[in-house]
Amino acid sequence: MSFSKVSVVKCSGEERRTAMGRLIHLLGLPETAERIAIKLNLCDYRKWETGATSDPKVVGALLEVLRARYPHAKIFLCENDSTDTLVENLWGYLGIDAVAARYDAKCISLSKEAWTQVPIRGLRCSGLEVPALFQECDLFINHPKLKTHGKTRITCGLKNLFGCYRRKDKRPLHHYLDEAIVDINMAVRPHFVIVDADLCVEGNRGPTQGLPKKVELFIGGQDSVAVDAFCARLMGFWPYAIGHLRKAMRAGLGSFAYRLTGDLGPECIRAYRFQFSLSKFLFMGIVRRLLSWSEAR
Amino acid sequence: MVRGAVVGCGDIVGEVHMPAWHAIPEVRLDAVCDTNSERRMAFACKHNLNEKSYSSMHDLLEKEPDLNFVTIATPGFTHYELCREAIDAGVHVLVEKPLTLRMEEALDLQERAQKQGVKVCVGHTYRFREPVIRAKEACEQGLVGEIYQVNVIHHGESLFHASEPPWRYKEHENKVLLYELAIHFLDLQVYFAGPVREILFLKADYNPHLKANTRVYALVEHTSGAVGIVDYQVFASSNYSHFEIFAPRTTSGLNSSHTIIGFILGGLILWMSFIMTSFGSRTLFLPLLAEDFKRSLFRVELFHTTVCFAGS
């Protein structure tokens, strides 16, 4: 049995840049790269203090490390319109554009870029449009936040790529959310996942309206499923209970078997357990099913 | 029989207005007008209006001289021109809110309508919500005493939701915050407390990144002597909506998120909504009821309008 490597560093009590540098070192990023795309997590008009969106300081730390490693590379910070947002005005609103300018990176609103069709053997579709930029880059980093989610329990690397569906109105996709997440992860394959678990979100109102929780970790790996599985355990969930995670593993997108490197051993993760009410989650699941049944009628 | 024409074939007309119109047997919609030919043709085809489909208000009024009224449901910035043409042609007008974006335009329309002897009705549907009707009745019957304060508090989310038509994204040009959203509550404020005598305090926050006004706070004095407080926000950290009336003998709060739903489906749903509110998802079940609710609301309003038009 092969184990995927998941690296974890603590970012408390030291500069975020130093912690991010250690994580990048553990991940073993390639020596050279000319075009680097970073998919952020800007899903709402909520500032970084809420834990719901990418923290400009953490993005800045990541950019600083990448810029030092690849001084001549073109770096693109990418995000797509969501049901509630227009990314073109989120860059300034959330303060990401200033960080990008400091490290000579470019903010890319994916809805305004070229998209290309990718054939997949998905759970729901046989082909998806994906941003052409991701295909052209020699280093693609998925940079999600770690949050609870009222519908999928957790949102991390796999769920962050759900934002790469081209359509702005993503509500219809929520009727088969787990399958939609798996399908987009078949079409868009990041080289690395670097999870910003510094300020996270807990509670049943995640991912956007939950409670901020200070965790002070950066987590990374090449296997999105393994990274998400570790994050699920860290939050107090059994990975098999997370629908999209289980289906992604079964679809061959990655493994639940991982080997931890860095600052955290398996015995330490209990201390990080996230607040999340299973009874509320199950009740809301029943209500949601009743609603979709009623709408279908 | 009252003969009318639809001007603007957007979602609100197709999904909400038309079912409401169809439920009123005294009304016959005979023509349709929209500048977008693709949308107009699809709409005309669906409602059997193929032969009476026009791309401009001018053509509509010229070729359909027997119209009694037009119902205008286009973006707010187009209302003045369209209403003026219809009024000048002697046709009654039902126009979606806002009437116009400028005071002088509204006054001009009022003057023209009075000269022509036509009626202009603005679609302030919130007046026809069950709790509002009940509260108004109570006020008129003198059950609550004289209103001395009316508060509007609305904290909403993004202006850029996928369900919004794209023209609404340009908030600063269309004044969406005030004229498309807050206007419902401001109308209720005037409905209960009377016209505004003076704006005592006004502050609006403009966000340069969003190119939009995101908050407006106002303290107003009504001619009745009542004080009105307006706190209307979008992109807010919380999400709720409240309209409060204060009078000597009672205090009434109408929470649009569940009170109205409760009135419609009775105690069971009301109970459910409170349960769900405690789970932090009070808006979750709104989609279930929104369509039927909107249709019934518009049916009441359009019937009311029809009676007014027919009476003239």
Interface residues (C-beta under 8 A of the other chain):
Chain A: D44 Y45 R46 T50 T83 D84 T85 L86 N89 W91 G92 Y93 G150 K168 D169 K170 R171 N204 R205 Q209 K280 F283 M284 V287 R288 L291 S294 E295
Chain B: E157 S158 F160 H161 A162 S163 Y169 N207 P208 H209 L210 K211 F235 S237 N239 M276 F279 G280 S281 L284 F285 P287 L288
